[in-house]
Amino acid sequence: MSLDDDLLNAELGETNDVFRLSRVGELKLASYRMFAQAKKTIDIFSYDLDPRVLSDREIEQAVLTLVKRSRHSRVRMLVFETTALQGVDHRLISLLQSFSSYITLKVLSKNYQTIPFSFYLVDDAGLIYRSNHNELETQVFFNEKLKVKDYQKQFDEMWEQSRIASEFRTLGI
């Protein structure tokens, strides 16, 4: 079986393998598989919502499915700055503007601007971790509740100290 086949068969909260990825296509596939299995939450901590990975039609559909699943669904995105996202047709920004009750974007507080890594958390089990947000080297865990709990605590702390990215709000006129 290939890495792609293994990722396609990975189950959130069930698969204990650690996947080590180094290509954009692999990272897109892993993100899609994990997001598509989300039941409650997706939290994204990313320098600029990496458009190579996250501005993908299948990922957009997976996030859309989550937010339509339940009124309790939640997607939180935390970025370092929004300059790179302004004037760009990013699929997750479009979803944010259409589903602002379920999807929130915040800009990271200056206190955390030196953090080199990025990660995505899905429900209480999934973690996609890049030790350097400039590199593609990624570790993917579909069933790593303890690590997710630790990263969730860190995400929540950063989230509380960060500001809403109001520059992407749409005005209802």
Phi, psi and omega per residue, in radians:
M1 nan 2.542 3.137
S2 -1.555 2.938 3.077
L3 -1.032 -0.746 3.105
D4 -1.025 -0.746 3.107
D5 -1.099 -0.737 3.124
D6 -1.085 -0.740 3.114
L7 -1.136 -0.707 3.129
L8 -1.111 -0.496 -3.126
N9 -1.645 -0.104 -3.097
A10 -1.192 2.408 -3.110
E11 -2.053 2.221 3.110
L12 -1.054 2.228 -3.132
G13 1.417 0.009 -3.080
E14 -2.195 -0.831 -3.039
T15 -1.332 2.125 -3.081
N16 -1.654 -0.082 3.136
D17 -1.128 2.611 2.984
V18 -1.808 2.151 3.127
F19 -1.721 2.300 3.090
R20 -1.933 2.057 -3.017
L21 -2.038 2.696 3.112
S22 -2.552 0.160 3.135
R23 -2.203 2.612 -3.131
V24 -1.003 -0.788 -3.120
G25 -1.039 -0.697 3.114
E26 -1.156 -0.741 -3.131
L27 -1.156 -0.677 3.058
K28 -1.069 -0.813 -3.113
L29 -1.099 -0.798 3.136
A30 -1.093 -0.758 3.138
S31 -1.108 -0.797 3.126
Y32 -1.046 -0.857 -3.101
R33 -1.033 -0.740 -3.110
M34 -1.253 -0.811 -3.129
F35 -1.091 -0.650 -3.115
A36 -1.148 -0.387 -3.137
Q37 -1.690 -0.023 -3.129
A38 -1.076 2.399 3.103
K39 -1.879 -0.484 -3.038
K40 -2.304 -0.926 -2.950
T41 -2.420 2.582 2.925
I42 -2.314 2.196 3.049
D43 -2.074 2.232 -3.085
I44 -2.094 2.118 3.030
F45 -1.991 1.869 -2.995
S46 -2.539 2.524 3.137
Y47 -0.957 -0.880 -3.060
D48 -2.510 0.536 -3.077
L49 0.955 0.753 -3.106
D50 -0.090 1.613 -3.076
P51 -1.040 -0.482 3.118
R52 -1.073 -0.498 -3.074
V53 -1.884 -0.941 -2.942
L54 -1.494 -0.257 3.086
S55 -1.666 1.020 -3.055
D56 -2.077 2.448 -3.091
R57 -1.010 -0.746 -3.118
E58 -1.191 -0.660 3.100
I59 -1.168 -0.728 3.064
E60 -0.980 -0.786 -3.134
Q61 -1.142 -0.676 3.123
A62 -1.120 -0.744 3.117
V63 -1.173 -0.733 3.109
L64 -1.053 -0.744 3.100
T65 -1.047 -0.745 3.119
L66 -1.076 -0.856 -3.057
V67 -1.202 -0.424 3.091
K68 -1.502 -0.224 -3.068
R69 -1.186 -0.739 -3.037
S70 -2.699 2.646 3.089
R71 -1.246 -0.142 3.109
H72 -1.677 -0.043 3.113
S73 -1.115 2.593 -3.101
R74 -2.584 2.321 3.020
V75 -2.195 2.140 3.100
R76 -2.086 2.315 -3.137
M77 -2.174 2.253 -3.100
L78 -2.152 2.082 -3.087
V79 -2.132 2.806 3.141
F80 -1.275 -0.714 3.117
E81 -2.793 2.846 -3.031
T82 -1.874 -0.062 -3.080
T83 -0.936 -0.802 -3.111
A84 -1.173 -0.381 -3.120
L85 -1.550 -0.334 -3.104
Q86 -1.316 2.328 -3.141
G87 1.355 0.130 3.121
V88 -1.913 2.466 3.104
D89 -1.513 1.437 -3.135
H90 -1.705 2.232 -3.047
R91 -1.062 -0.641 -3.135
L92 -1.272 -0.520 3.063
I93 -1.191 -0.693 3.081
S94 -1.074 -0.734 3.087
L95 -1.121 -0.722 3.102
L96 -0.962 -0.764 -3.104
Q97 -1.224 -0.484 3.134
S98 -1.558 -0.462 -3.044
F99 -2.263 0.892 -3.047
S100 -1.160 -0.237 3.069
S101 -1.312 -0.364 -3.067
Y102 -1.988 -0.424 -3.043
I103 -2.100 2.271 -3.134
T104 -2.260 2.459 3.076
L105 -2.095 2.249 3.064
K106 -2.181 2.723 3.081
V107 -1.798 2.244 -3.074
L108 -1.006 2.381 3.062
S109 -1.065 2.599 3.122
K110 -1.009 -0.451 3.141
N111 -1.046 -0.390 -3.048
Y112 -1.998 0.153 -2.999
Q113 -1.154 -0.190 -3.131
T114 -1.650 -0.006 -3.135
I115 -1.141 2.200 -3.075
P116 -1.532 -0.301 -2.999
F117 -1.687 2.953 3.012
S118 -2.445 2.774 3.136
F119 -2.782 2.759 3.026
Y120 -2.147 2.398 3.096
L121 -2.075 2.355 3.137
V122 -2.223 2.129 -3.073
D123 0.868 -2.383 -3.121
D124 -1.920 0.253 -3.020
A125 -2.255 -0.514 -2.980
G126 -1.689 2.387 3.105
L127 -2.438 2.228 2.980
I128 -2.048 2.055 -2.964
Y129 -2.198 2.235 3.039
R130 -2.060 2.083 -3.075
S131 -1.189 -0.395 3.086
N132 -2.403 2.037 -3.058
H133 -1.142 -0.220 3.082
N134 -1.488 -0.235 -3.090
E135 -1.906 2.808 3.121
L136 -1.625 -0.190 -3.131
E137 -0.981 2.090 -2.995
T138 -2.397 2.493 2.984
Q139 -1.955 2.356 -3.097
V140 -2.152 2.235 -3.136
F141 -2.184 2.077 3.108
F142 -1.564 -0.258 -3.121
N143 -2.553 1.365 -3.090
E144 -2.419 1.185 -3.009
K145 -1.030 -0.673 -3.121
L146 -1.180 -0.777 3.099
K147 -1.134 -0.717 3.129
V148 -1.070 -0.734 3.129
K149 -1.051 -0.751 3.120
D150 -1.125 -0.816 -3.141
Y151 -1.206 -0.561 3.091
Q152 -1.105 -0.731 3.111
K153 -1.066 -0.783 3.125
Q154 -1.131 -0.759 3.123
F155 -1.044 -0.830 -3.112
D156 -1.052 -0.712 3.117
E157 -1.098 -0.812 3.123
M158 -1.141 -0.693 -3.124
W159 -1.025 -0.813 -3.100
E160 -1.085 -0.513 -3.082
Q161 -1.681 0.056 -3.067
S162 -1.814 2.870 -3.086
R163 -1.813 2.594 3.050
I164 -1.096 2.373 3.089
A165 -1.441 1.340 -3.050
S166 -1.166 -0.265 -3.140
E167 -1.146 -0.209 3.123
F168 -1.849 0.044 3.113
R169 -1.228 2.493 3.054
T170 -1.705 2.540 -3.141
L171 -1.707 2.176 3.074
G172 -1.449 1.912 -3.098
I173 -2.024 nan nan
